Amino acid sequence: MTPFDWTTGYPTVRMPIFGRNVVATSHALAAQAGLRMLWQGGNAVDAAIATAAAKTITEPCSNGLGSDAFCILWDGTQLHGLNASGGAPAAWNPDYFRDKYGADARHPPMRGWDSVTVPGAVAAWVALSERFGRLPFADLLEPAIEIAERGYLAPIVVQQKWAAAARIDDITRQPGFAETFLPHGRAPHVGERVTLPGIARALRAIGRTGGRAFYEGEIAEAMARHAGLHGGAMTVGDLAAFTPEWVTPTAQDYRGHTLHEIPPNGQGIAAQIALGILQNFDLAGLAPDGPEAQHLQIEAMKLAFADTYRYVADPRTMTVTPEAMLDPAYLAGRAALIDRQRAQVFGAGNPVRGGTVYLTTADESGMMVSFIQSNFMGFGSGVVVPEWGLSLQNRGHGFSLDPASPNVVAPGKRPFHTIIPGFLTRDGAPVMSFGVMGGNMQPQGHVQTLVRMLDHAQNPQAACDAPRWRFNAGLEINAESTMPAATLRGLVERGHRVAVIEDSYQDFGAGQFIWRMGDPATEGYVAASDPRRDGQAVVW
């Protein structure tokens, strides 16, 4: 039996939920889409794909058919990783952007076609289905198609983000956006019916062709045509050349468990670096909500980000390896830089010497899936191919135009990525599939929730409900208003510049957790879903 404290609680509307087949995500209809596949004899991969497809309908302000995706899954025997982040169009290089946007440009633009890399999410669905799925691929998209055509009522948190995007000029003026996502000249109101027939049409074509329509057929041709009309460089050749990559997740031990993340070009290594640093401190002996425990985590996270932002890129162009960044001796040296009484600003070390949706599923056979897909910044590029309802990510903005940067833009290269699914094992056996969405909050959420579960025995829902902080830059952090006043004072006394934020949606991410309680066919799992979103964990 897992030794969690089941009585530990924070202000919440959620309770841990137990079952042998589980789906947890940030919209109830999407969770039900995945559960429907399990009822029909599908496995956790089938459920994940159905949930992911439904999320493109129910939370378009965070993801869409034009998203990228990452996945870590336990197939019942071993762990697999899938990197489905797309590369730059063949025409992209620093001169391409400087000629268009000026010699002083430091990054590709934030919006428009020149921020769009090849979308990888659809290819991820296909790859997962072909290798591990049980049901026909087209069947997995049917719940999403039904939701898109019949419509759904706009939920509270999604509507807030949708309405915020509708006030941003560089999104609303992008081609195709307003006609698809502002049909009444505004965002939908809470409880107003939303239909997205263009996405339903695209999903049918994707299902019918096993994804080929998206990368080499009629949808690909529409994307390339739309790009050409609006100043973009994406071609059918760029789309057809894309293949997601199966990868070995990186590993970092912590308190008798091992945290697995997708290796660079993603930022999952930041969570692993921070935990490797915290391994050098006795957090279990500190109050979980006290200022010292929070201070140590914040400082470890700063050190982790300093190295991540300096070194992480497409692994083909990184100057250091993930293994060097996670070397125990190196991390112990980084830990020694932390002052328990004073907040600091850290630079990168030298390891050479030593707008997102998340879902998780599990079934009674033992298969567990940790899956994340994202447009990056809300509605991403803002660009929409209207006849297909196809909104596109803006991952290209993550490239640098500095030739000395390992993240400098180049044809076919993957940019630095923020989305990170997480997975926890113990002695090689699966323990938990989980993730926390929300930009650079993602590794920070991984660290904070894992410390609560592994150091303080808080159950997954309590760890999910607990107040969070978010490091921004320098000495600046945000904190939720539910954090104890004494802790906030203690952080300020240590030199942190703390801004208390009421809007948890924007600043503190949202997690979904499935923890294996024993034999999946007998004891099953316990699941948690973040109260900061509209979703839920559902079981069968």
Buried (B, 14 or more C-beta within 10 A) or exposed (E): EBEBEBEBBBEBEBBBBBBBBBBBBBBBBBBBBBBBBBEBEBBBBBBBBBBBBBBBBBBBBBBBBBBBBBBBBBBBEEBBBBBBBBBBBBEBBBEBBBEEBEEEBEBBBBBBBBBBBBBBBBBBBBBBBEEBBBBBBBBBBBBBBBBBBEBBEBBEBBBBBBBBBBEBEEBBEBBBBBEBBBEEEEBBEBEBEBBBEBBBBBBBBBBBBBBBBBBBBBBBEBBBEBBEEBEBBBBBEBBBBBEBEEBEBBBBBBBEBBBBBBBBBBBBBBBBBBBBBBBBBEBEEBBBBEBBBBBBBBBBBBBBBBBBBBBBBBBEBBEBBBEBBBBEEBBBBBBEBBEEEEBBEBEBBEBEEBBBBBBBBBBBBBBBBBBBBBBBBBBBBBBBBBBBBBBBBBBBBBBBBEEEBBBBBBBBBBBBBBBBBBBBBBEEEBBBBBBBBBBBBBBBBBBBBBBBBBBBBBBBBBBBBBBBBBBEEEBEBBBBEBBBEEBBEBBEEBBBEBEEBEEBBBBBBBBBBBBBBEEBEEBBBBBBBBBBBBBBBBBB
